[in-house]
Amino acid sequence: MEAIADQDDLLANRLGTVIGAFGNTLSQLFFGTNDVSTDVTFWCATTNQPEYVQAYVDDPRIAEKLDPAKPLLMLTHGWTDNVNRTWVRQTVTDYVRLIGGNICAVDWSPLALVEYNLAARNTPKVGRYVGKFVQSLVTRAGFDLNQVTLVGHSMGAHISGIAGAYLGGRVPHIIGLDPAGPGFTKPIPVSTDRRLDRTDARFVQAIHTDKNIIGTTMNLGHEDYYANSGASPQPGCEFPLVNNDTTKAYLQFICSHFKAVEYFRASLDRQNVFEGTACASYYSFKRNDCGPGGIRDDFGLFSGQRASGALYVAIDKTVYPYARTISRAAVELSLINVQLSWLATSQPRGTHWCPISRSGSGK
């Protein structure tokens, strides 16, 4: 796929994209169909093929494009986005470099670059098609469903959930990155077959960074991480608001909304620790008053999958990697200890291709 010039660092560009989305809405309303095979495409990369190559449902050449012996991560963008956005490309690059295996970015931009409510109504058919793609990899290419992870941002989180439900809830891990709230959980929640839900996979995580505006205040997974309070503004998004400047307010919300993808990307490096503490409220967390139920766990692919409910993560850094970092030696020792522990006990809930955490790193 030919790269599209991207100015994600200029948040005002996103405001222009949102306004432009309304121009595509009439076309969708009059000419849209339930056949999404031309509107949803899959752009994949591996260690041996780090640049995008397009893959298809029932692709006869899939063995040349992906390695079924290695894990697969499906990454889905949200409203008005596409797979050439800087954050998507950076996540793909970092996954290949740090994790290895296969990663496929889902491009549903023809159905996403429309008015918000119409895009939200498009998510079920997109999610089912993503599920169909994964199923074709399992049945035709020999992929192991136990090595599949679904990750999505905003509306993409709900698409990932719908894909997981299509696959019978048997996917080991789904991660929702600031799942969209309007049209999904507010003003009232839609049915669970139209949004992310903890039944969509054996283990579902979500991280919340703008819960009150673009995201959701509802817990959607087994673990729901709230970056600080989970609300805007996140660190680095504190734009001064003068005379009720609605544009700057919007940029503050959108900046916080996209911190979720930055935190996830940073978490791909095992040295970066986004440790959450289960707590009754952010107020109790700030007071260090989480009691005996204050179980700690790490957000991301390396979760120990041992907590439940709301977890709060203290983040004060404004630039990458945002998180607390630990030494490489501590990481390796932690992985050895946890692998030995895992082998000596029964397999924990939802643990799949990478049953590791950082629990030996001073927790």
Beta strands, then each sheet from edge to edge (+ up, - down):
strand 1: 41-46
strand 2: 53-55
strand 3: 72-76
strand 4: 102-107
strand 5: 148-153
strand 6: 173-177
strand 7: 204-208
strand 8: 223-227
strand 9: 272-273
strand 10: 275-278
strand 11: 296-298
strand 12: 309-313
strand 13: 324-325
sheet 1: 2+ 1- 4+ 3+ 5+ 6+ 7+ 8+ 12+ 10- 11+
sheet 2: 9+ 13-
end
